[in-house]
């Protein structure tokens, strides 16, 4: 699969859902991808990328930003509180706000800097014990706390359980976002992004289908 084909599938899904072309942002997930592959996607004109690891992003993106100043880099992996300072300086958006301690740290950094990346609250829609994210029953209270800290909440994010139909999870996230007055819906990956777009996704996260298989060696 290629960037061109994924982009075409995304546009087709927008049209099928009755949504405007370009209303869904494609995040090219570049974690653990060689620089040559990332450069090829950049040179093809794509400028929105996702990373899972702060340390990897530190080594990759300052150099690319110097060449491609319009690039936007999103943190889509778990964020340790002790790496929050680096994260707010490096990323344009953080999709994994998932606990009060991280909210408190980000709020203090935002106040000190005068700016803050876009923030998405990660919701554990499947209530999976091994997975990060705010539980659905606790989400409204968490959002109220985050807003009281003046954090700029742009939306919600979820990763549905691998062994379940993702569509009900996407619908649940959309309902929670509407109830809390946030517009962004970061949901959908390589195997299910069309279903996510049908449910209202504003950001979809696609990696290996664009770049090729990852090597963790």
N, C-alpha and C positions, 0 to 999 in steps of 0.2 A: 504494500500500500504506500501511497505517497502523499505529500502535502496537498497536491492538486486534487487527488481523488477524495481525500478526507474533506477538503473544503467544499467540493462539489456535493458530497453526501450531506454535509451540514446545510448548505443552501437548499438542497432538495427537501430536507426535513423541515426547514423554516417555512418553505412554501406550502408543504403538505399540512402544516399546523396553522396556516393562515397568518403567519408572522412576517414582518418586514425583513427583507434581505439585509443581513448585517446586524440583526438584533441579538444574535448569539455570538459571544466572543470565544474563539478557539484558543485554548491554552495548550501550547505544544510542550509536553512534559519531557524535559531534557535531562532528567536525573540519570546518572551513570551512563551518559552517552558521550562518545568521543567528540572532542572539539571540532573535528572535521565535519561530522554530521550536523552539529549545531550550526556551524558556519554555513553549510549548504542551505539550511532552512532560512537562516538570516538573509543570505544573498538572494533567496527566492522571494524575499519581500515580507516574510512573516516576522512580527515583532513582539509577540506576546508568548512568554515562556513560563513554565512551572518547574520549581525545584523542591525536592524533599529534604535536603540536608544543607544546613547553614554552611558547614565547612567546605563542602563541594562548591556551593555557590560563590563563596569568597574567592576561591581559586579560579573560577570560570568567568564571572560576569563583569568585574571591573574592566578587564581588557576588552571584552566585546562591547561594553557600553561606550568606550572611547571611540570605537569604530562605528557603532550604530547607536547614536545618542537617543533615538526615539524608542529604544527597546523598553519593554515593561516586563518585570520579573516578579512572579507571584510565588509566595511560600505556600506549598500545599501539603507539606509533611508536618509531623508533630514538632512543636516548638518548645524547647526547654526554656524555662524562665531565665536561666543564667545566660542564654544566648539572645535574649530579646533585644538588648541594646544594639547588637550587631544587625539583627534582623530588621529593625526599623530604619536603619541607615542603608540597608542593601536592597530591600524589597519594596515594590510599589503597592503590593496587596498581601495580606496574610489571611489565609482561608481556614486557619486552624485555631481560632480562639475558643478554648474549651474548658476553662476553669477560672475561678475567681482570682487565684494568685497571679495568673498570667494577665488577666484584665487589669489588676492593680498595677502591675509592672509596666504594662503598655501605657496606661493612663499617666503614670508619673513621667515616663519618657516623652510622651506627647506634650505634656505641659512644659517640660524643660526645653524641648526642641521647637515647639510652636507648630509642628506638623505631625501627621500620623499617616501611615499607610491605610488604604482601604481595609476594613476588617469584616470578615465573615465568621459567624459563629458555627463551629462544627457541631452537628447534632448526631447523636448515636441513635438513629431511627430504629435500629434493630435491637437496641438494649443489649448489645453484645459485651460480655464482661471483659474481653481482651482488647476491645477497641476504644479509642479515645472519643470524646464528644460528650456534650451535655445531653442528659436523658430528656426525652420529649416532655415528661411531666414537670421537669425543672426549668424548661427553656424560658417561659415567660418571666419568671423571677430573675433568671440570670440576665436576660436582656434589660430588665428594669435596673438592675445593679450596674450593668455596663453603661447604660445611658446616664445614670446618675454620676458616673465618672467622666462624662462628656466624651466618651469614646465614639468615633464615627462608624457606626455599624452600617455596612452596605448590604448585608444579606446573610444567608445561611448556606451551609455546605453539608453534604452527607456522602457517605460511601455505603451503599446498601450491602447487606449480607451476601456473600458469594453464592450461597445455596438457595436464594430466594428470588422470586420475580421482583425486579427493581421498581416496576411501575408503581405499586402501592407506596413505596418509600418516597418516590419522587412526588407523588400526589400529597403525601403527608407533609413533606418539606414545604411544598407550595402553599398548603393551607396554613402552616405555622408562620410562614413569611407574611402572608396576607393579614393574618390576625395581629401580627406585631408591627405592621406598617413598614416592612423592609422590602426592597425591590429585587435585590440580587439573589439568584439561585445558582450556586455552584454545584452542579450535579451532572453525572453522566461521564463515562469513560469510553475506551475504545469499543467495548462490546455492547454498550447500551445507550450511546449518546443520542441516538434518534428518539428513543423513548423518553429520554430526559427533555429533549427539545419539545416534544409533544406535550409534556407536563409543565412547560414554562421555563426551562433552564435559561439562564442568561450567560453562563460560563460553562463550557464543557472541557474536560481534561483528557487529552489524547496523547499518548506517548509512542509506544513501539509501532503502532500502525502508521505513524509518520516517519519515525527515525529508523525503524528496524529493531530487531531483538536486542535487548540489553545484555551486556556481559558483566557479571559481578566479580570476575576473577581479579 
